[in-house]
Amino acid sequence: MHSFWPDLTKPAIITPNHSSYLDGPVLAMLAPRPILFGVDPEFSTRAPWRAILLGVGQITKCRMTPMTPGSRYGLRDMLCYLRAGGWVCLFPEGGIETGRSYPGSRWLAERSGASIHPLLVRSAGVGKVKIPYNISAG
């Protein structure tokens, strides 16, 4: 197992930077256990990404929950998953290279007792479809 992954026996909030559309699928494929990913509901319904995300979910057993602005449904779903001992992944920027940071991971940690594990994903390519080539503890 790579050293950047949290303890397998404990709930964890994984918070990678977001530099490419492929960050989530690559993390899901590399993860040593299923993860609940917070996703943009509009993005996750568009072709070809819907098919890619659903296919990766079938292979890895990872799931998605919609992170609709103004709604707490996604955060509540993640909180339940953490309380059951699971891992969740929340891109704190809320989008690809936005430069903003949202407080969802802190809110989840305070209510679940799970630890936050930042990851640094380095990607190469052009635009928003870059190939992640290196993942390390953030």
C-alpha positions as YAML, in Angstrom:
chain: A
units: angstrom
residues:
- id: 1
  name: MET
  ca: [0.00, 0.00, 0.00]
- id: 2
  name: HIS
  ca: [1.28, 3.49, -0.80]
- id: 3
  name: SER
  ca: [2.23, 5.63, 2.17]
- id: 4
  name: PHE
  ca: [-0.12, 8.45, 1.17]
- id: 5
  name: TRP
  ca: [-3.24, 6.44, 2.04]
- id: 6
  name: PRO
  ca: [-4.72, 6.73, 5.56]
- id: 7
  name: ASP
  ca: [-5.00, 3.83, 8.02]
- id: 8
  name: LEU
  ca: [-7.33, 1.27, 6.42]
- id: 9
  name: THR
  ca: [-9.10, 0.54, 9.71]
- id: 10
  name: LYS
  ca: [-10.24, 4.10, 10.43]
- id: 11
  name: PRO
  ca: [-12.69, 6.50, 8.78]
- id: 12
  name: ALA
  ca: [-10.95, 9.17, 6.70]
- id: 13
  name: ILE
  ca: [-11.66, 12.34, 4.76]
- id: 14
  name: ILE
  ca: [-9.40, 12.47, 1.71]
- id: 15
  name: THR
  ca: [-8.93, 16.01, 0.38]
- id: 16
  name: PRO
  ca: [-6.86, 16.09, -2.82]
- id: 17
  name: ASN
  ca: [-6.25, 19.15, -4.94]
- id: 18
  name: HIS
  ca: [-8.23, 19.09, -8.19]
- id: 19
  name: SER
  ca: [-6.29, 19.72, -11.37]
- id: 20
  name: SER
  ca: [-7.93, 17.38, -13.88]
- id: 21
  name: TYR
  ca: [-11.18, 15.62, -14.72]
- id: 22
  name: LEU
  ca: [-9.27, 12.37, -14.24]
- id: 23
  name: ASP
  ca: [-8.23, 12.98, -10.60]
- id: 24
  name: GLY
  ca: [-11.27, 11.24, -9.08]
- id: 25
  name: PRO
  ca: [-11.30, 8.18, -11.36]
- id: 26
  name: VAL
  ca: [-7.54, 7.64, -10.90]
- id: 27
  name: LEU
  ca: [-7.82, 7.95, -7.10]
- id: 28
  name: ALA
  ca: [-10.72, 5.48, -7.12]
- id: 29
  name: MET
  ca: [-8.71, 2.98, -9.16]
- id: 30
  name: LEU
  ca: [-5.70, 3.27, -6.82]
- id: 31
  name: ALA
  ca: [-7.59, 3.28, -3.52]
- id: 32
  name: PRO
  ca: [-7.14, 0.21, -1.31]
- id: 33
  name: ARG
  ca: [-10.82, 0.37, -0.28]
- id: 34
  name: PRO
  ca: [-14.08, 1.93, -1.56]
- id: 35
  name: ILE
  ca: [-14.49, 5.70, -1.28]
- id: 36
  name: LEU
  ca: [-17.59, 7.89, -1.38]
- id: 37
  name: PHE
  ca: [-16.79, 10.81, -3.71]
- id: 38
  name: GLY
  ca: [-18.51, 14.18, -3.56]
- id: 39
  name: VAL
  ca: [-19.22, 15.22, -7.16]
- id: 40
  name: ASP
  ca: [-20.66, 18.14, -9.06]
- id: 41
  name: PRO
  ca: [-24.17, 16.92, -10.03]
- id: 42
  name: GLU
  ca: [-24.07, 18.67, -13.42]
- id: 43
  name: PHE
  ca: [-20.65, 17.26, -14.32]
- id: 44
  name: SER
  ca: [-21.55, 13.73, -13.26]
- id: 45
  name: THR
  ca: [-24.53, 13.61, -15.63]
- id: 46
  name: ARG
  ca: [-22.69, 14.77, -18.79]
- id: 47
  name: ALA
  ca: [-21.29, 12.46, -21.45]
- id: 48
  name: PRO
  ca: [-18.72, 10.99, -21.49]
- id: 49
  name: TRP
  ca: [-18.00, 11.59, -17.80]
- id: 50
  name: ARG
  ca: [-21.18, 9.93, -16.52]
- id: 51
  name: ALA
  ca: [-20.24, 6.66, -18.22]
- id: 52
  name: ILE
  ca: [-16.63, 6.91, -17.03]
- id: 53
  name: LEU
  ca: [-17.61, 7.62, -13.42]
- id: 54
  name: LEU
  ca: [-20.22, 4.85, -13.35]
- id: 55
  name: GLY
  ca: [-17.78, 2.39, -14.94]
- id: 56
  name: VAL
  ca: [-15.05, 3.21, -12.42]
- id: 57
  name: GLY
  ca: [-17.63, 2.81, -9.65]
- id: 58
  name: GLN
  ca: [-18.57, -0.66, -10.90]
- id: 59
  name: ILE
  ca: [-14.93, -1.75, -10.94]
- id: 60
  name: THR
  ca: [-13.83, -0.20, -7.64]
- id: 61
  name: LYS
  ca: [-17.10, -0.24, -5.64]
- id: 62
  name: CYS
  ca: [-16.62, 3.50, -5.06]
- id: 63
  name: ARG
  ca: [-19.77, 5.62, -4.99]
- id: 64
  name: MET
  ca: [-20.70, 9.21, -5.76]
- id: 65
  name: THR
  ca: [-22.92, 11.65, -3.92]
- id: 66
  name: PRO
  ca: [-24.06, 14.98, -5.39]
- id: 67
  name: MET
  ca: [-22.57, 18.11, -3.84]
- id: 68
  name: THR
  ca: [-25.26, 20.58, -4.89]
- id: 69
  name: PRO
  ca: [-24.53, 24.18, -3.81]
- id: 70
  name: GLY
  ca: [-26.96, 25.27, -1.11]
- id: 71
  name: SER
  ca: [-27.94, 21.70, -0.21]
- id: 72
  name: ARG
  ca: [-26.55, 19.64, 2.67]
- id: 73
  name: TYR
  ca: [-27.66, 16.29, 1.20]
- id: 74
  name: GLY
  ca: [-24.15, 15.37, -0.03]
- id: 75
  name: LEU
  ca: [-22.50, 16.30, 3.26]
- id: 76
  name: ARG
  ca: [-25.10, 14.34, 5.25]
- id: 77
  name: ASP
  ca: [-24.54, 11.31, 3.01]
- id: 78
  name: MET
  ca: [-20.79, 11.60, 3.58]
- id: 79
  name: LEU
  ca: [-21.28, 12.00, 7.34]
- id: 80
  name: CYS
  ca: [-23.28, 8.75, 7.51]
- id: 81
  name: TYR
  ca: [-20.60, 6.97, 5.45]
- id: 82
  name: LEU
  ca: [-17.85, 8.21, 7.79]
- id: 83
  name: ARG
  ca: [-19.78, 7.22, 10.92]
- id: 84
  name: ALA
  ca: [-20.03, 3.71, 9.45]
- id: 85
  name: GLY
  ca: [-16.21, 3.65, 9.22]
- id: 86
  name: GLY
  ca: [-15.85, 4.56, 5.52]
- id: 87
  name: TRP
  ca: [-13.62, 6.86, 3.53]
- id: 88
  name: VAL
  ca: [-14.88, 9.91, 1.68]
- id: 89
  name: CYS
  ca: [-13.18, 12.13, -0.89]
- id: 90
  name: LEU
  ca: [-13.99, 15.81, -1.06]
- id: 91
  name: PHE
  ca: [-12.14, 18.13, -3.42]
- id: 92
  name: PRO
  ca: [-11.86, 21.24, -1.20]
- id: 93
  name: GLU
  ca: [-11.61, 23.59, -4.18]
- id: 94
  name: GLY
  ca: [-15.05, 22.51, -5.38]
- id: 95
  name: GLY
  ca: [-13.80, 22.47, -8.95]
- id: 96
  name: ILE
  ca: [-10.71, 22.23, -11.06]
- id: 97
  name: GLU
  ca: [-8.10, 24.80, -10.05]
- id: 98
  name: THR
  ca: [-10.59, 27.34, -8.69]
- id: 99
  name: GLY
  ca: [-8.24, 28.73, -6.06]
- id: 100
  name: ARG
  ca: [-11.06, 28.62, -3.49]
- id: 101
  name: SER
  ca: [-11.42, 26.34, -0.49]
- id: 102
  name: TYR
  ca: [-14.71, 25.15, 0.98]
- id: 103
  name: PRO
  ca: [-15.19, 24.16, 4.65]
- id: 104
  name: GLY
  ca: [-16.95, 20.81, 4.05]
- id: 105
  name: SER
  ca: [-14.04, 18.64, 5.15]
- id: 106
  name: ARG
  ca: [-13.69, 20.50, 8.45]
- id: 107
  name: TRP
  ca: [-17.46, 20.21, 9.07]
- id: 108
  name: LEU
  ca: [-17.31, 16.47, 8.42]
- id: 109
  name: ALA
  ca: [-14.27, 15.97, 10.67]
- id: 110
  name: GLU
  ca: [-15.86, 17.84, 13.58]
- id: 111
  name: ARG
  ca: [-19.04, 15.77, 13.40]
- id: 112
  name: SER
  ca: [-17.61, 12.35, 12.60]
- id: 113
  name: GLY
  ca: [-14.27, 12.27, 14.42]
- id: 114
  name: ALA
  ca: [-12.57, 11.19, 11.17]
- id: 115
  name: SER
  ca: [-9.18, 12.61, 10.31]
- id: 116
  name: ILE
  ca: [-8.48, 14.76, 7.25]
- id: 117
  name: HIS
  ca: [-5.83, 13.50, 4.80]
- id: 118
  name: PRO
  ca: [-4.76, 16.04, 2.18]
- id: 119
  name: LEU
  ca: [-3.26, 14.61, -1.01]
- id: 120
  name: LEU
  ca: [-1.21, 16.37, -3.64]
- id: 121
  name: VAL
  ca: [-2.04, 15.17, -7.16]
- id: 122
  name: ARG
  ca: [0.40, 16.23, -9.87]
- id: 123
  name: SER
  ca: [-0.93, 16.03, -13.41]
- id: 124
  name: ALA
  ca: [0.50, 16.57, -16.87]
- id: 125
  name: GLY
  ca: [-1.34, 17.62, -19.99]
- id: 126
  name: VAL
  ca: [-3.32, 20.49, -21.42]
- id: 127
  name: GLY
  ca: [-6.57, 22.01, -20.15]
- id: 128
  name: LYS
  ca: [-8.78, 20.12, -17.74]
- id: 129
  name: VAL
  ca: [-8.04, 16.62, -19.06]
- id: 130
  name: LYS
  ca: [-4.59, 15.94, -17.63]
- id: 131
  name: ILE
  ca: [-3.10, 12.60, -16.68]
- id: 132
  name: PRO
  ca: [-2.33, 12.34, -12.94]
- id: 133
  name: TYR
  ca: [1.22, 10.99, -12.68]
- id: 134
  name: ASN
  ca: [2.16, 11.44, -9.03]
- id: 135
  name: ILE
  ca: [0.16, 11.32, -5.80]
- id: 136
  name: SER
  ca: [1.68, 12.11, -2.42]
- id: 137
  name: ALA
  ca: [0.62, 13.13, 1.07]
- id: 138
  name: GLY
  ca: [-0.24, 16.82, 1.04]
...
